[in-house]
Amino acid sequence: MCGICGTVSFGSRPDPDLVSDMVATLTHRGPDDCAVLVDHAAVLGHTRLALIDVEGGAQPLTTPDRSVWVTFNGEIFNYVELAQELRALGHVLTTASDTEVIAHAYEEWGSACFERFNGQWAVGLWDRRRQRLVLARDRMGILPLFYRCGPRSISFASRVATLLADPAATREFDPVGLQQVWTFWCSISPRTAFAAVSQLPPGHVATFDSSGLRTWPYWSAEFPPRGQEPHQDLQENAEELRALLVRATRLRFERSDFPVGAYLSGGLDSAVTAAAIRHFTDVELTTFSLRFTTPEFDEGSYQQLVADRLGTTHHSVDVAPSDIAEVFPDVVWHAEAPLLRTAPAPLFLLSRLVRANGYKVVVTGEGADEILGGYDIYREARVREFWARDQGSRLRDDAVQLLYPWMALNPAQAPSFARHFFGADLDLADLGLSHRPRWASTAALQTMLAPTLRERLSSSPAVDPVEHMPASASGWDRLSRAQWLEMTTLLPGYILARRATGCSWPTRSRAGSPSSTPRSWTSPPRCPPGTSSSGWRRSSSSSTPLQTSFLLRSSRVPSSPTGARCGQLLRRQGARMGVRGDLPPGP
């Protein structure tokens, strides 16, 4: 994972030494090389994790006439095809890197070039002719891009800490951003937990010139109106999705100059990804897994089942609650936001295992549940919709029983709790009907905060994501609305930024998900909702390469021990570090 940063000023000239200090905060993200470009109004910095064209891909990189400079984090998977197209248009490319393709693509198509990219990226581009900075982030928000903007200057970086390397940067928390974390599990872009720092939303481009900052979306998820979904055959849908996932997986292996491994969580999504690698590439597959010493969280038997079935070279790391507590302060530091769950800590330890075995890149199954309706929240929403439509039905409790037949502590065993949890805020006109119980239960955690912090948060309510839904969302199916909310909040803000790719940065490695590429998103939204989340069962339309016994198990969201023992250890760590719940004084 590379690190990018830079500053542009149309007042006083930017300070190269400051950008050098910013680069120094990113060395763990890019251990292979670093460099700084100095122009009149712009200074760009870069630290490199070399994966493609090790010799020719050094950054910041420019075009032959030196009019466009690029600092780039990520990978453009269709760069080979784009390079061929650009050469046919007369461009002279001198390297085999995807970074050079970005520079020439911008030269040819301007900021519209990002619509042509298939990949994951955060880009800072300096247009010398127009004296304009261009920032862009991939569609799903796999890679972060933060900025701090003033009337005549702007700084950008892969990390918040990089922007705070500037002594002039204020270090106050943003009460609204924190309120969002303690409601939606993450701040919602463009907000962050820091008052002076913004993040570019996924699928957006920003330009900054002498006229100021302008931001706009180049992509957003769209779903067909309810009842107007194309009537496609389920088998055809499955075959199309399988082809998309296989292609997305192969691109990661065939266009990297280094070996690529895979995570095996014990769930369906990572197993399908590993199966695609094993059956549709020529590589010798190496897999990596987390084992937990707490039996109820350990899925080692399922991990080993897939590893044996696919014939992988398998590595695992055993994680105890004390291990989670030990690394959790470091994980929070790198997450640069409050964390409501400990799940990123074990993944941080897993990424260490990856790097210790000589791997820079792994693929994961993240993003598949958002696409295929695999989360419990989608099925819970179906129950809530049924309850809202027929509030006097005697079948309400039976519907809850169908949700978790495999769970020892099924909510249906506590009917009063189930009625309270699933029966709150049953408004069919509410576009956020699916997510209200989660948001409400998370917001209840605020009662545990210090009084001064609670007081400030209560005066800064979180902005409801429903307010930002497209006008067409009122005509979408319930599942489509829930998918939109999940992919614009939890997926970029927590799953990808804090749990998946975010945990690999400190260990000088990179995690990516074939399921989170835009090409994988083009198929499911066109399918009737019933084929994405069929009844009470989890979707398995892409899963034929695996054993039936594995497919029929009850897959669950990867989790880690967060009970009493782990909590005691975390509190001990917090006391030792002097952790407090108060905010700095407001302005």
N, C-alpha and C positions, 0 to 999 in steps of 0.2 A: 504494500500500500504506500503510495507516494504521499508527499506533503506539498501543498502549494500555498503561496502567500504573495502579497504585494501591496503597494500603495500608489495612489495617483493623486496629485495635487495640482490645482490650477491657480494656487496662490503662491506661497513659498515653495521652493523645490523640495521634493521628498528626500528624506535622509537615507542614504544607502546603508549606513551603520545600523539604523533601526531595523531595516529589512533583514540585515545579517543576524541581528538578535532574534528576529521572528523565525528565521530559518533554523536557528539553534534549538528552538522549541519543537521542531519537527523531525529531528534526526532519527528518532525511534520509528518513524513511519517510512523513512527512506534512507536505509543504511548504506546504499551502494554508491551514492554520489550526491553532491549538492552544488548549487550555483546561484548567482544573483545577476540579473540584467539591470543596467542603469541606463535610462533614457532621460530626456529633459523633464518631462512631467510624470514619468512612471518608473517605478522600480519593481521588478518581479523576482520572486525567489522560488526555489524548488529543491526538494530532497527526493531522491529516487530509489524506489524498489524496482530494479530492472527485471522485466519479464519478457519484453519483446525488443528485438534489435538492440542488444546490449551495447554494441559499439557505436551505433549511429543514432540512438534515441535519446541522447543527453538533452536536458532541458535547463532553462527556457530555450525553445527551438523556434527558428524563424524561417520565413520564405526567402528565396534567392535575392530579392530586392530589399530584404530586411524591413518590409513595411508592416508585417504582421508577426507578433511574438506570442508564443503560447506557453503557459505553465499548466500542467494537466495531471490529474489524478484519476486512474481508472483504466478502462480498456474499451476500445471501439471494436466490436466483434466483426463487423462487416467492413473493416478498413481495407481489406484486399480488393473487394469489389469496388469500393469508392475510389481507391487509387487507380484502378483500371479506367474508371469513368473519367477521372480528372486528367489522366494522361491523354485520353482520347480527345479531351477538350483543349489540349495544348500545354498543360502544366508539366513542369519538370520536377519530379520527385527524386531526391538523391539518397534517401534512406529507405529502410523497410519497416519503419515504425508507424504506429497509428497516430502518434502526435503530429507528425508532418502532414498526415492526411487532414487533420483538424485545421491546420493553418491554411492549406490550399483550398479546403472546402469552404472556409469562411471567405477566402479571397474570391471564390467563384459564386457562392450563393448568399453571402452575407449571413446575418443571424438566422436565416431560414435553414442553414445547413444542419442545425441540430435536429430538425425534423427527420433528416435522412439517417441519423445515427442509430445503430442497434448496439446497445451496450450499457455500461454503468460509468458515470463520469462526473467530475467537477472540474470546470474549466475556467481559467482566467486568461483572457486574450487582450493584448494591447494593439489597437489599430492606430499606427503612427500617422497615417495620412489624415484620418478623421480626428485624431487626438481623442480617442474614445476607448474606454475600458468595457469589455464585454464579459459578463459572468453567465455561466449556464450550468444547470444541474440535470441529471438524468431523470427520466419520467417517473420512476418509482421512489426516488430519493434514497437510493442505495448508498451513495456517497455524500458526505456533508459539505456544505459551503456556507461559511459565516462571513458577515461583513459589519463594519462600523462606519457609518456615513455621516459626513458633515456637509455644510453648504458648498464648500469648495474642494473637499477632499474625501477620499474613501480608502479604506483598507479592507482586505479580504484574506481569508485563510481557511485551512482545513480544520483548525481547532480554535476554540474560544481563547484558550491560554495564549495562543500565538498573537491574537489581537490585543490581549492584555499585557503583552511585552512592551507596549508603548506606555511610558510613564504618564502620558496625558489621558489615558483611557480610564474612565470611571469604573469602579468595581462594585457597584451596588446591584443587588438582586432586583428583579422585576416582579412585584407582587402578583401581577396578572399571569405572568409566565409560571410562577410557582403554583398559583391557584389552578392553572391548567394541569400541571403535573399531578397535583393531588385530587384531580377529578378524572382526567383522561389518561393517566399514567405517563404523559409526556406533554411538553409545551407544543403548541400548534404553530407551525411556521406561518408568518415570519417571526414570531416571538421566540425567545429563548428564556432561560432562567435569569439572564443578565439584562439589566435595563439598557445598557449601551450597545448591546450586540444583537443583530438580527440574523436570521438564516434565510437563504434563498429557498423558496418552496420547491418541492419536486416538480419537474416538468416546466420550469420557468427559465426565462432569460432576463437579464438585467443589463442595462447600459448606463454608463456614467461618463458625462462629458461636461463642458462648461455650462450647459443648461441644467445640469443636475442629474438625479437618478430617475430612471424609468424602468419598470418591471412589468412583464406580461407573460402569460402562459403560452407555450407552444404546443402543449398536449394536455388533455384531461380525459379521464375515463368517462365514457358514455355508455348508457344502457338503453335498450329499446323500450318503448312504452309497454305497459302491462297488457297482455293479450295480443300484442303484435310481434312477438318473438317468432323468428322463422321456425317452421316445423321441420326440424332436422331429425334424422335417424340417430338414435343413441349410439349405435355402433360406429356410424360415420363420424359423430362428434368425438368419440373415444380415439378413433384412428387419427383424426386431424390433430387432436391434442397430443397424442403420443409422438407424432411426427415433429411437432413443434418443440417438445421437450427434448427429443433425441437430437435435433439439430442444435438447439441451444447448448446442450451438454457437449456435443462434439466440438463446437466452436471453441470452447474453453480449453479443450485438450489439444486440438490440432494446430492452434495458433499461438501457443505459448512456447517459449524457448526453454522452459523449465518443466520438470514433472509436476503434475497436478494430482492431489489426493482428494478424498471425499470423507465427509463426516457420516457416521452411522449413529443415529440417535436411538434406534429401536422402533421408530415410527414408520409409517407408510411412505411419507414424502421423501426422506433421505434414502430409503430402500429403493424406491423407483428411480431416483437419480443415479444411485450406484449401479442398478441393473442396466440403465441406459449406457453407462460407461462400459460395463463389462461386455454387453452384447453388441454394441455398435461402434466401438473403437478398438484399436489394436494395442492399447497400453496395458501394462501390468498394473492392475489397480491396487492401491494402498488405501486402507480405510482407518479412521480414527474415531474412538468412542469414549464417552464418559461412563464410568461405573461409580455407583454410590455405595458407601458402606452402610447407609440406611436402607434396609431391604425394600421398604414400600416404594422407594424412588428408583431403585435399580432396575434397568431394563437390559442387563447384560445378556440374558438368555436369548432375547430377540435379536440383539446386535450380533451375537455369535451365530445365530441361525442364518442370518442374511450373509454374513462373512463366509461361512462354510458353503452355503448354497452358491455363492458367486465366486468362490475360490480366491478371495482377496488376501493380501498380506495385511494382517489386522493388528493394530496397536490400541491399547486402552490405558486410561489413567484412573486410579481409584481415588475418589474424593470423599473426605469426611467433613462433618460440620466444622471442625476446627480449621480445616484447609480453607473453607469458604470464608470464615471469619478473618483469617490471617490476610487474605488478599483483598478483602472487600474494600478497605480504604483506598488501595491503589486503583481498583475498578471504578470507584466513584470519582476519583481524580481524573481518570481518563474519560469517563462518561460525561463529565462536565455538566451534570444535572443530578437532581435528587433521584434516587432509585427506590421504587416501592417493593421490588422483589430482589432476591439474591441470585436469580438465574444467570445474570451475566458473569458472575464470579466463576462458576464451574467452566463456562465456555472460555474464559480467560485462561484457565489452567489447561484446557484442551488445546488452545492455540499454542501454548508453550510446548506441548507434546509434539505438535505438528512441526514447529520450527526446530526442535531438538532432533527430529528425524530427517532434517535436511530439506524440508518442503517449504516453499514460499506461498503456495496457492492451494486452497481446498474449495470444493463445491459443497453446498448444503441444500437442504430441502425447503428453506425458508421461502415464504410467499405462496406456497401451494394452497394452504388453508384459506387464504383470502380469496384466491381465484376459484377454488372448487367448493366453497361453502363448507369447509371441514370443521370449523370451530363450533363448540357447543352453543355459542351465542346466537348462531343462525337458527339452530333448532329450538333454542329457548324462545326466540322471537316468534316462532311459529305457534308455540303454546300461548304466548302472550296475545297474539292476534286472535286466536281461538277464544281465549278468555274474554277479550274485549268485545268480540262479536256476540257472544252468548254468555253473559255474566251470571245467568241463573242456571246454567247447565250442571247436571249432576256428574258429568264426565270430566269436569275440570281436574279433579285430583288424579283421575286415571291418566290424563294427558301428561302430567308431571312424572308419573311412574314410568312412562314410556321413554322419557329422556335419558335416564341413567340406569338401565336394568343391570349393568355390571358393577355398579358402585355399591360398596358395603354400606356407606352412610348416605343412602339415597335421600334427597330432599323430600321425597314422597313419604318417608317414614316420620317426618315431622310436618304434618299438614298445615299447622298454623304458621310455621316458618315459610313453607312453600307459598301459601296464600299471600303472606306479607311481601315476600321477595318478588314473585312473579306477577302479583296482582296490583302492584303500585303503578300509578300514572298510566292507566290503560286508556289512552286516547288514540283512537284509530287515525285521527288527522295528524298526529305527531309523526313527522318523518324520522325522528330518532327513537321510535318505540322500541326498537331492538336493543338499544344500548342504555336506556335509562337505568335499569337495575345496576349494571356495572358502574356507571358513573356515580350513582347515588351512594353505593356501598363504598366506593373509593373515597368520595368526598367526606364520608364519615370519619376517615382517618384524621382529618384536620382537628378533631377534638383532642388528639394526643399531642398537638403542637404547643409550644410555649405561648402563654397568653398574649404577649406583645405581637408575636407573629400571627396568631389567629385574628387579632384585631385588625392588622393591616390587610390580611387576606380578605376578610369579610367586607372591607371597603373597596376591594378590587375584584369583582366577580369575574370568573372565567368566561370567555366568549364561547358561546355554544356553537360547535362545528356545524350544526344543522343550519345555522344562519348563512353558511357559505355553500350550501348545496345548490346545484344548478336549478334553474326554474323548472326544468323538465322532470326533476326528481319526484314531484308530486304524482306523476303518471307512471313511475317505475313500479315494478313488483317489489314486495317487501324484502326479498332476498337481495335484490339489486341495491336497494337503499342501504341495507346493512353492510354489503360489500364495499360500497362507496365510503361509508363512515370508517370502516376498518382500514381501508387502504390509504386514507388520507390522515389518519390519526395514529393508530397503534403500529401499523406496518413501518412507515418511515421514522416515526418518533421514538419507538422503543424496540420493535423486533429487529430492524436492520441497524439502527444507529447505536443501540445500547447492547443488544444481545448477539447479533450475528457478526456483521462486518466490524462493528465497534470494538468487539473483544479481541480482534486479531491485530489491531494497529499497534498496541504496546509491545507485541512480541515479534514485530517485523515480518509479518505474514499477511495474507489477504484471503478473505472468505467471500465467495460469491454464490448466487443462487440462480440456476437456470430458470426456475419457476417465476422469478421476479423480473424477467426481461419482458419488454413490451410485446414482443411477438407471441409470448405465451398468454398475454392478456387479450389478444384479438379474438380468440376462439370462444372462451366461456361466456362473455357478455352477449354473444349472438345466440347462445343456446337457450332453450326454454328453461326457466328456473328449476323445474322438476328434475332436469338432467344434471344440474350442478349440485343440488342437495336433495337426493332422492329419499323422500319420506323421512324416517327416523334414522336412516343409515348414513354413514359417512361415504362420500363419493370414492369410488375405486375404479373409475373409467380408464385410467392409464396404467393399470397395475398388473397386466397379464404376465409379465416376465417372472413373477414371484410365486412362491408356493401358496396354495389355498389356505393352509393352516396359518400362515403369517397374515394373510389378508383379512381373515375373519376375526382376528384379535381386535380388541378395543383400543385403538390408537389414542394417545392423549398428548396434550401439549407438553413439551419438555419442561420439567420442573426440577427443583432442587430442595434439599431440606431447609425449611424455614421455621421449624418448630421451636420448642422451648430451649433445647440445648444450643441450637445455632443462635437464637435470639440472645441468650445469656452471653455467648462469646462476642457477639457484635456489640452489645452494650458495654462490655469490658473494653473492647477496642475503642469505642467512642469516648469513654471516660478517660482512657489513657491519652487520647489525642486532644482532649479538651473540646469535643464537639458540642455545639450549642444550637438551640433552635431559633435564636433571635435573628432578626434582620438588622442590617446597619440602619442608622437613622435615615429617614427619608429627607428629601430636599425641603 
